Amino acid sequence: MDVPSGAAAGRLGVDEALWHSTHWPTHAALVAERRAAHFGVAPAPDLDAEAALVFLPKGRERIRMMLALVAGALPPGAPLWVVGARRTGIESAADDLRAVAEPDRTEVGRHARLLMARARGGSAPDVDAWITSWTLTPGEVSLTVASLPGVFSHGRLDDGTRLLLQACPRLTGPLLDVGCGAGVLGVWYALQGTSAATLVDADAFAVVAARRTAALNGVDVRVEPADVFPSDGVFTSIVSNPPFHRGVDTDHTITERLVRDAPARLTAGGTLTLVCNRFLPVQDALDRAFGAHQVLADDGRYRVYRAERA
């Protein structure tokens, strides 16, 4: 589960395996290599596995959730292995693994550990049991948000998102929310009357959360997994609080691709509106892609940028 890449899957040398990924680009790479692959939060419902190997995700709460889901999908006594680097929290994960499986032994490497245990059996917990919901009112309209462990800004409204909503309370549809997380931006604009909103995220947990957020607020939006952009569609507005982390590593490639390729997915006169940490060097990229940009808001930590396609 959650092998870091298709290349890593090949190096493991496993002949028969179902590669379960919660990261859409990794899933797509596995499918392209013609490997049996499943994308989602929980293991495939028809899973008939004799053992499971979990690559440790980021975040203690998500670790607990994934281990509970995987352990519950295995028969009693089946091997359950968890591997991760020390900097990702593998040492504390031993306690979380012990809560759902019988510990066996631990192999210690220079920078990583392999935890080995045996599944106790029993049924996997329902994903809904892990959903947290809360209500926020960033403007005149209240929004109920549903989230899952590890989803961006889990359980609260991110300050950057708040600044964007204050600086840009309305947008024209069709609208695309890139890196939607729990769906705050896309659903908020749908509640404001923006038509034809599409929300995309590479994380399976975010896709589930955003769909639930949309349902809780009674809005009809399209939510799907994607590697930055959906498979189709041209939009009048693209909005984003783009992620700049992949696991514990900083990754600016999503923002770079978003800015570079946004003009091709916008109608003439369409706009890209995004909020970023002030230290992210996006101004030059916006000018290269669009010819110019505006700063709509700056609170000292975040900036809201807007660029318009000619």
Contacts in CASP RR format, 6 or more apart in sequence:
PFRMAT RR
TARGET T0000
AUTHOR 0000-0000-0000
METHOD contacts of the structure
MODEL  1
MDVPSGAAAGRLGVDEALWHSTHWPTHAALVAERRAAHFGVAPAPDLDAE
AALVFLPKGRERIRMMLALVAGALPPGAPLWVVGARRTGIESAADDLRAV
AEPDRTEVGRHARLLMARARGGSAPDVDAWITSWTLTPGEVSLTVASLPG
VFSHGRLDDGTRLLLQACPRLTGPLLDVGCGAGVLGVWYALQGTSAATLV
DADAFAVVAARRTAALNGVDVRVEPADVFPSDGVFTSIVSNPPFHRGVDT
DHTITERLVRDAPARLTAGGTLTLVCNRFLPVQDALDRAFGAHQVLADDG
RYRVYRAERA
1 20 0 8 1.000
1 21 0 8 1.000
1 22 0 8 1.000
1 43 0 8 1.000
1 52 0 8 1.000
1 53 0 8 1.000
1 54 0 8 1.000
1 55 0 8 1.000
1 66 0 8 1.000
1 70 0 8 1.000
2 20 0 8 1.000
2 21 0 8 1.000
2 22 0 8 1.000
2 23 0 8 1.000
2 26 0 8 1.000
2 54 0 8 1.000
2 55 0 8 1.000
2 57 0 8 1.000
2 66 0 8 1.000
3 9 0 8 1.000
3 12 0 8 1.000
3 19 0 8 1.000
3 21 0 8 1.000
3 26 0 8 1.000
3 30 0 8 1.000
3 55 0 8 1.000
4 26 0 8 1.000
4 55 0 8 1.000
5 26 0 8 1.000
5 29 0 8 1.000
6 19 0 8 1.000
6 26 0 8 1.000
6 29 0 8 1.000
6 30 0 8 1.000
6 33 0 8 1.000
6 35 0 8 1.000
9 17 0 8 1.000
9 19 0 8 1.000
9 30 0 8 1.000
9 33 0 8 1.000
9 35 0 8 1.000
10 33 0 8 1.000
12 53 0 8 1.000
17 35 0 8 1.000
17 36 0 8 1.000
18 36 0 8 1.000
18 37 0 8 1.000
18 38 0 8 1.000
18 44 0 8 1.000
18 47 0 8 1.000
18 49 0 8 1.000
19 27 0 8 1.000
19 30 0 8 1.000
19 35 0 8 1.000
19 36 0 8 1.000
19 37 0 8 1.000
19 38 0 8 1.000
20 37 0 8 1.000
20 38 0 8 1.000
20 39 0 8 1.000
20 40 0 8 1.000
20 43 0 8 1.000
20 44 0 8 1.000
21 27 0 8 1.000
21 30 0 8 1.000
21 37 0 8 1.000
21 38 0 8 1.000
21 39 0 8 1.000
21 40 0 8 1.000
21 204 0 8 1.000
22 39 0 8 1.000
22 40 0 8 1.000
22 41 0 8 1.000
22 57 0 8 1.000
22 203 0 8 1.000
22 204 0 8 1.000
22 205 0 8 1.000
23 202 0 8 1.000
23 203 0 8 1.000
23 204 0 8 1.000
24 39 0 8 1.000
24 201 0 8 1.000
24 202 0 8 1.000
24 203 0 8 1.000
24 204 0 8 1.000
24 225 0 8 1.000
24 226 0 8 1.000
24 227 0 8 1.000
25 202 0 8 1.000
25 227 0 8 1.000
27 37 0 8 1.000
27 38 0 8 1.000
27 39 0 8 1.000
27 225 0 8 1.000
28 227 0 8 1.000
30 37 0 8 1.000
31 37 0 8 1.000
38 44 0 8 1.000
39 204 0 8 1.000
39 225 0 8 1.000
40 204 0 8 1.000
40 207 0 8 1.000
40 208 0 8 1.000
41 69 0 8 1.000
41 127 0 8 1.000
41 148 0 8 1.000
41 204 0 8 1.000
41 205 0 8 1.000
41 208 0 8 1.000
42 69 0 8 1.000
42 73 0 8 1.000
42 124 0 8 1.000
42 127 0 8 1.000
43 49 0 8 1.000
43 69 0 8 1.000
43 70 0 8 1.000
43 73 0 8 1.000
43 124 0 8 1.000
47 73 0 8 1.000
49 73 0 8 1.000
49 74 0 8 1.000
49 78 0 8 1.000
50 75 0 8 1.000
50 78 0 8 1.000
50 79 0 8 1.000
51 74 0 8 1.000
51 78 0 8 1.000
51 79 0 8 1.000
51 80 0 8 1.000
51 81 0 8 1.000
52 70 0 8 1.000
52 73 0 8 1.000
52 74 0 8 1.000
52 78 0 8 1.000
52 79 0 8 1.000
52 80 0 8 1.000
52 81 0 8 1.000
52 119 0 8 1.000
53 81 0 8 1.000
53 82 0 8 1.000
53 83 0 8 1.000
54 66 0 8 1.000
54 67 0 8 1.000
54 70 0 8 1.000
54 80 0 8 1.000
54 81 0 8 1.000
54 82 0 8 1.000
54 83 0 8 1.000
55 83 0 8 1.000
55 84 0 8 1.000
56 63 0 8 1.000
56 82 0 8 1.000
56 83 0 8 1.000
56 84 0 8 1.000
56 85 0 8 1.000
56 88 0 8 1.000
56 89 0 8 1.000
56 90 0 8 1.000
56 93 0 8 1.000
57 63 0 8 1.000
57 66 0 8 1.000
57 150 0 8 1.000
57 247 0 8 1.000
58 88 0 8 1.000
58 150 0 8 1.000
58 245 0 8 1.000
58 247 0 8 1.000
58 248 0 8 1.000
59 149 0 8 1.000
59 150 0 8 1.000
60 89 0 8 1.000
60 92 0 8 1.000
60 96 0 8 1.000
61 149 0 8 1.000
61 150 0 8 1.000
61 154 0 8 1.000
62 148 0 8 1.000
62 149 0 8 1.000
62 150 0 8 1.000
62 205 0 8 1.000
63 89 0 8 1.000
63 93 0 8 1.000
63 96 0 8 1.000
64 96 0 8 1.000
64 99 0 8 1.000
64 149 0 8 1.000
65 130 0 8 1.000
65 148 0 8 1.000
65 149 0 8 1.000
67 80 0 8 1.000
67 82 0 8 1.000
67 93 0 8 1.000
67 96 0 8 1.000
67 97 0 8 1.000
67 99 0 8 1.000
67 100 0 8 1.000
67 101 0 8 1.000
68 99 0 8 1.000
68 100 0 8 1.000
68 124 0 8 1.000
68 125 0 8 1.000
69 124 0 8 1.000
69 125 0 8 1.000
69 127 0 8 1.000
70 80 0 8 1.000
70 124 0 8 1.000
71 80 0 8 1.000
71 100 0 8 1.000
71 101 0 8 1.000
71 119 0 8 1.000
71 120 0 8 1.000
71 121 0 8 1.000
71 124 0 8 1.000
72 100 0 8 1.000
72 119 0 8 1.000
72 121 0 8 1.000
72 122 0 8 1.000
72 123 0 8 1.000
72 124 0 8 1.000
72 125 0 8 1.000
73 124 0 8 1.000
74 80 0 8 1.000
74 119 0 8 1.000
74 121 0 8 1.000
75 119 0 8 1.000
75 121 0 8 1.000
76 118 0 8 1.000
76 119 0 8 1.000
76 120 0 8 1.000
76 121 0 8 1.000
76 122 0 8 1.000
77 102 0 8 1.000
77 118 0 8 1.000
77 119 0 8 1.000
77 120 0 8 1.000
77 121 0 8 1.000
78 118 0 8 1.000
78 119 0 8 1.000
78 121 0 8 1.000
79 104 0 8 1.000
79 116 0 8 1.000
79 117 0 8 1.000
79 118 0 8 1.000
79 119 0 8 1.000
80 97 0 8 1.000
80 101 0 8 1.000
80 116 0 8 1.000
80 117 0 8 1.000
80 118 0 8 1.000
80 119 0 8 1.000
81 114 0 8 1.000
81 115 0 8 1.000
81 116 0 8 1.000
81 117 0 8 1.000
82 90 0 8 1.000
82 93 0 8 1.000
82 97 0 8 1.000
82 114 0 8 1.000
82 115 0 8 1.000
82 117 0 8 1.000
83 90 0 8 1.000
83 112 0 8 1.000
83 113 0 8 1.000
83 114 0 8 1.000
83 115 0 8 1.000
84 90 0 8 1.000
84 93 0 8 1.000
84 112 0 8 1.000
84 113 0 8 1.000
84 114 0 8 1.000
85 111 0 8 1.000
85 112 0 8 1.000
86 111 0 8 1.000
86 112 0 8 1.000
86 113 0 8 1.000
87 111 0 8 1.000
87 248 0 8 1.000
88 247 0 8 1.000
88 248 0 8 1.000
90 112 0 8 1.000
90 113 0 8 1.000
90 115 0 8 1.000
91 113 0 8 1.000
93 115 0 8 1.000
94 103 0 8 1.000
94 106 0 8 1.000
94 115 0 8 1.000
97 103 0 8 1.000
97 115 0 8 1.000
97 117 0 8 1.000
98 117 0 8 1.000
100 119 0 8 1.000
100 120 0 8 1.000
101 117 0 8 1.000
101 118 0 8 1.000
101 119 0 8 1.000
101 120 0 8 1.000
102 117 0 8 1.000
102 118 0 8 1.000
102 119 0 8 1.000
102 120 0 8 1.000
103 115 0 8 1.000
103 116 0 8 1.000
103 117 0 8 1.000
104 116 0 8 1.000
104 117 0 8 1.000
104 118 0 8 1.000
105 116 0 8 1.000
106 113 0 8 1.000
106 114 0 8 1.000
106 115 0 8 1.000
106 116 0 8 1.000
107 113 0 8 1.000
107 114 0 8 1.000
107 116 0 8 1.000
127 148 0 8 1.000
127 208 0 8 1.000
130 148 0 8 1.000
130 149 0 8 1.000
131 146 0 8 1.000
131 147 0 8 1.000
131 148 0 8 1.000
131 209 0 8 1.000
131 212 0 8 1.000
132 146 0 8 1.000
132 147 0 8 1.000
132 148 0 8 1.000
132 154 0 8 1.000
132 155 0 8 1.000
133 144 0 8 1.000
133 145 0 8 1.000
133 146 0 8 1.000
133 147 0 8 1.000
133 212 0 8 1.000
133 216 0 8 1.000
134 144 0 8 1.000
134 145 0 8 1.000
134 155 0 8 1.000
134 156 0 8 1.000
135 142 0 8 1.000
135 143 0 8 1.000
135 144 0 8 1.000
135 145 0 8 1.000
136 142 0 8 1.000
136 143 0 8 1.000
136 145 0 8 1.000
136 157 0 8 1.000
136 184 0 8 1.000
137 143 0 8 1.000
138 157 0 8 1.000
138 161 0 8 1.000
138 162 0 8 1.000
138 165 0 8 1.000
138 166 0 8 1.000
138 188 0 8 1.000
139 165 0 8 1.000
139 166 0 8 1.000
139 169 0 8 1.000
141 188 0 8 1.000
141 191 0 8 1.000
141 192 0 8 1.000
143 184 0 8 1.000
143 187 0 8 1.000
143 188 0 8 1.000
143 191 0 8 1.000
143 213 0 8 1.000
143 217 0 8 1.000
144 213 0 8 1.000
144 216 0 8 1.000
144 217 0 8 1.000
145 155 0 8 1.000
145 157 0 8 1.000
145 182 0 8 1.000
145 183 0 8 1.000
145 184 0 8 1.000
145 213 0 8 1.000
145 216 0 8 1.000
146 182 0 8 1.000
146 209 0 8 1.000
146 212 0 8 1.000
146 213 0 8 1.000
146 216 0 8 1.000
147 153 0 8 1.000
147 154 0 8 1.000
147 155 0 8 1.000
147 182 0 8 1.000
147 209 0 8 1.000
147 213 0 8 1.000
148 154 0 8 1.000
148 205 0 8 1.000
148 206 0 8 1.000
148 208 0 8 1.000
148 209 0 8 1.000
149 205 0 8 1.000
150 203 0 8 1.000
150 205 0 8 1.000
151 181 0 8 1.000
151 182 0 8 1.000
151 203 0 8 1.000
151 205 0 8 1.000
151 206 0 8 1.000
151 209 0 8 1.000
152 158 0 8 1.000
152 179 0 8 1.000
152 181 0 8 1.000
152 182 0 8 1.000
152 206 0 8 1.000
152 241 0 8 1.000
152 243 0 8 1.000
153 161 0 8 1.000
153 181 0 8 1.000
153 182 0 8 1.000
153 184 0 8 1.000
154 182 0 8 1.000
157 184 0 8 1.000
158 184 0 8 1.000
158 241 0 8 1.000
159 299 0 8 1.000
159 301 0 8 1.000
159 302 0 8 1.000
160 241 0 8 1.000
160 275 0 8 1.000
160 301 0 8 1.000
160 302 0 8 1.000
161 184 0 8 1.000
161 185 0 8 1.000
161 241 0 8 1.000
161 275 0 8 1.000
163 275 0 8 1.000
163 297 0 8 1.000
163 299 0 8 1.000
163 302 0 8 1.000
163 304 0 8 1.000
164 185 0 8 1.000
164 239 0 8 1.000
164 241 0 8 1.000
164 273 0 8 1.000
164 274 0 8 1.000
164 275 0 8 1.000
164 297 0 8 1.000
164 304 0 8 1.000
165 185 0 8 1.000
165 188 0 8 1.000
166 297 0 8 1.000
167 296 0 8 1.000
167 297 0 8 1.000
167 304 0 8 1.000
168 239 0 8 1.000
168 273 0 8 1.000
168 296 0 8 1.000
168 304 0 8 1.000
168 306 0 8 1.000
169 192 0 8 1.000
170 189 0 8 1.000
170 192 0 8 1.000
170 194 0 8 1.000
171 189 0 8 1.000
171 192 0 8 1.000
171 194 0 8 1.000
171 236 0 8 1.000
171 237 0 8 1.000
171 239 0 8 1.000
171 271 0 8 1.000
171 273 0 8 1.000
172 194 0 8 1.000
172 236 0 8 1.000
172 237 0 8 1.000
173 194 0 8 1.000
173 195 0 8 1.000
173 196 0 8 1.000
173 197 0 8 1.000
173 235 0 8 1.000
173 236 0 8 1.000
173 237 0 8 1.000
174 195 0 8 1.000
174 196 0 8 1.000
174 197 0 8 1.000
174 198 0 8 1.000
174 233 0 8 1.000
174 234 0 8 1.000
174 235 0 8 1.000
174 236 0 8 1.000
174 237 0 8 1.000
175 186 0 8 1.000
175 189 0 8 1.000
175 190 0 8 1.000
175 194 0 8 1.000
175 195 0 8 1.000
175 196 0 8 1.000
175 197 0 8 1.000
175 198 0 8 1.000
175 235 0 8 1.000
175 236 0 8 1.000
175 237 0 8 1.000
175 238 0 8 1.000
175 239 0 8 1.000
176 197 0 8 1.000
176 198 0 8 1.000
176 199 0 8 1.000
176 200 0 8 1.000
176 229 0 8 1.000
176 230 0 8 1.000
176 233 0 8 1.000
176 235 0 8 1.000
176 237 0 8 1.000
176 238 0 8 1.000
176 239 0 8 1.000
176 265 0 8 1.000
177 183 0 8 1.000
177 185 0 8 1.000
177 186 0 8 1.000
177 189 0 8 1.000
177 197 0 8 1.000
177 198 0 8 1.000
177 199 0 8 1.000
177 200 0 8 1.000
177 239 0 8 1.000
177 240 0 8 1.000
178 200 0 8 1.000
178 228 0 8 1.000
178 229 0 8 1.000
178 238 0 8 1.000
178 239 0 8 1.000
178 240 0 8 1.000
178 242 0 8 1.000
178 258 0 8 1.000
179 199 0 8 1.000
179 200 0 8 1.000
179 201 0 8 1.000
179 202 0 8 1.000
179 206 0 8 1.000
179 240 0 8 1.000
179 241 0 8 1.000
179 242 0 8 1.000
179 243 0 8 1.000
179 254 0 8 1.000
180 186 0 8 1.000
180 199 0 8 1.000
180 200 0 8 1.000
180 201 0 8 1.000
180 206 0 8 1.000
180 210 0 8 1.000
180 223 0 8 1.000
181 201 0 8 1.000
181 203 0 8 1.000
181 206 0 8 1.000
181 209 0 8 1.000
181 210 0 8 1.000
182 206 0 8 1.000
182 209 0 8 1.000
182 210 0 8 1.000
182 213 0 8 1.000
183 199 0 8 1.000
183 206 0 8 1.000
183 209 0 8 1.000
183 210 0 8 1.000
183 213 0 8 1.000
183 214 0 8 1.000
183 223 0 8 1.000
184 213 0 8 1.000
185 239 0 8 1.000
185 240 0 8 1.000
185 241 0 8 1.000
186 194 0 8 1.000
186 197 0 8 1.000
186 199 0 8 1.000
186 221 0 8 1.000
186 239 0 8 1.000
187 197 0 8 1.000
187 199 0 8 1.000
187 210 0 8 1.000
187 213 0 8 1.000
187 214 0 8 1.000
187 217 0 8 1.000
187 219 0 8 1.000
187 221 0 8 1.000
189 197 0 8 1.000
189 237 0 8 1.000
189 239 0 8 1.000
190 197 0 8 1.000
190 214 0 8 1.000
190 217 0 8 1.000
190 219 0 8 1.000
190 220 0 8 1.000
190 221 0 8 1.000
191 217 0 8 1.000
191 219 0 8 1.000
194 237 0 8 1.000
196 222 0 8 1.000
197 219 0 8 1.000
197 221 0 8 1.000
197 222 0 8 1.000
198 221 0 8 1.000
198 222 0 8 1.000
198 223 0 8 1.000
198 224 0 8 1.000
198 230 0 8 1.000
198 233 0 8 1.000
198 235 0 8 1.000
199 210 0 8 1.000
199 214 0 8 1.000
199 221 0 8 1.000
199 222 0 8 1.000
199 223 0 8 1.000
199 224 0 8 1.000
200 223 0 8 1.000
200 224 0 8 1.000
200 225 0 8 1.000
200 226 0 8 1.000
200 228 0 8 1.000
200 229 0 8 1.000
200 230 0 8 1.000
201 207 0 8 1.000
201 210 0 8 1.000
201 225 0 8 1.000
201 226 0 8 1.000
202 225 0 8 1.000
202 226 0 8 1.000
202 227 0 8 1.000
202 228 0 8 1.000
203 225 0 8 1.000
204 225 0 8 1.000
207 223 0 8 1.000
207 224 0 8 1.000
207 225 0 8 1.000
210 223 0 8 1.000
211 223 0 8 1.000
214 220 0 8 1.000
214 221 0 8 1.000
214 223 0 8 1.000
222 230 0 8 1.000
224 230 0 8 1.000
228 254 0 8 1.000
228 257 0 8 1.000
228 258 0 8 1.000
228 261 0 8 1.000
229 261 0 8 1.000
229 265 0 8 1.000
233 265 0 8 1.000
234 265 0 8 1.000
234 266 0 8 1.000
234 267 0 8 1.000
235 265 0 8 1.000
235 266 0 8 1.000
235 267 0 8 1.000
235 270 0 8 1.000
236 266 0 8 1.000
236 267 0 8 1.000
236 269 0 8 1.000
236 270 0 8 1.000
236 271 0 8 1.000
237 270 0 8 1.000
237 271 0 8 1.000
237 273 0 8 1.000
238 258 0 8 1.000
238 262 0 8 1.000
238 265 0 8 1.000
238 266 0 8 1.000
238 271 0 8 1.000
238 272 0 8 1.000
238 273 0 8 1.000
239 272 0 8 1.000
239 273 0 8 1.000
239 274 0 8 1.000
240 258 0 8 1.000
240 272 0 8 1.000
240 273 0 8 1.000
240 274 0 8 1.000
240 275 0 8 1.000
241 274 0 8 1.000
241 275 0 8 1.000
241 276 0 8 1.000
242 254 0 8 1.000
242 255 0 8 1.000
242 258 0 8 1.000
242 274 0 8 1.000
242 276 0 8 1.000
243 251 0 8 1.000
243 254 0 8 1.000
244 250 0 8 1.000
244 251 0 8 1.000
244 252 0 8 1.000
244 254 0 8 1.000
244 255 0 8 1.000
244 276 0 8 1.000
244 277 0 8 1.000
244 280 0 8 1.000
245 251 0 8 1.000
252 280 0 8 1.000
255 274 0 8 1.000
255 276 0 8 1.000
255 280 0 8 1.000
255 282 0 8 1.000
255 285 0 8 1.000
256 285 0 8 1.000
258 272 0 8 1.000
258 274 0 8 1.000
259 272 0 8 1.000
259 274 0 8 1.000
259 282 0 8 1.000
259 285 0 8 1.000
259 286 0 8 1.000
259 289 0 8 1.000
259 307 0 8 1.000
260 285 0 8 1.000
260 288 0 8 1.000
260 289 0 8 1.000
262 272 0 8 1.000
262 289 0 8 1.000
262 290 0 8 1.000
262 307 0 8 1.000
262 309 0 8 1.000
263 289 0 8 1.000
263 290 0 8 1.000
263 309 0 8 1.000
266 272 0 8 1.000
266 309 0 8 1.000
267 309 0 8 1.000
268 309 0 8 1.000
268 310 0 8 1.000
269 308 0 8 1.000
269 309 0 8 1.000
269 310 0 8 1.000
270 308 0 8 1.000
270 309 0 8 1.000
271 306 0 8 1.000
271 307 0 8 1.000
271 308 0 8 1.000
271 309 0 8 1.000
272 286 0 8 1.000
272 290 0 8 1.000
272 305 0 8 1.000
272 306 0 8 1.000
272 307 0 8 1.000
272 308 0 8 1.000
272 309 0 8 1.000
273 296 0 8 1.000
273 304 0 8 1.000
273 305 0 8 1.000
273 306 0 8 1.000
274 282 0 8 1.000
274 304 0 8 1.000
274 305 0 8 1.000
275 302 0 8 1.000
275 303 0 8 1.000
275 304 0 8 1.000
275 305 0 8 1.000
276 282 0 8 1.000
276 302 0 8 1.000
276 303 0 8 1.000
276 305 0 8 1.000
277 301 0 8 1.000
277 302 0 8 1.000
278 298 0 8 1.000
278 300 0 8 1.000
278 301 0 8 1.000
278 302 0 8 1.000
278 303 0 8 1.000
282 305 0 8 1.000
283 293 0 8 1.000
283 305 0 8 1.000
286 292 0 8 1.000
286 293 0 8 1.000
286 305 0 8 1.000
286 307 0 8 1.000
287 293 0 8 1.000
289 307 0 8 1.000
290 307 0 8 1.000
290 308 0 8 1.000
290 309 0 8 1.000
290 310 0 8 1.000
291 307 0 8 1.000
291 310 0 8 1.000
292 307 0 8 1.000
293 305 0 8 1.000
293 306 0 8 1.000
293 307 0 8 1.000
294 305 0 8 1.000
294 306 0 8 1.000
294 307 0 8 1.000
295 303 0 8 1.000
295 304 0 8 1.000
295 305 0 8 1.000
296 304 0 8 1.000
296 305 0 8 1.000
296 306 0 8 1.000
297 303 0 8 1.000
297 304 0 8 1.000
298 304 0 8 1.000
END
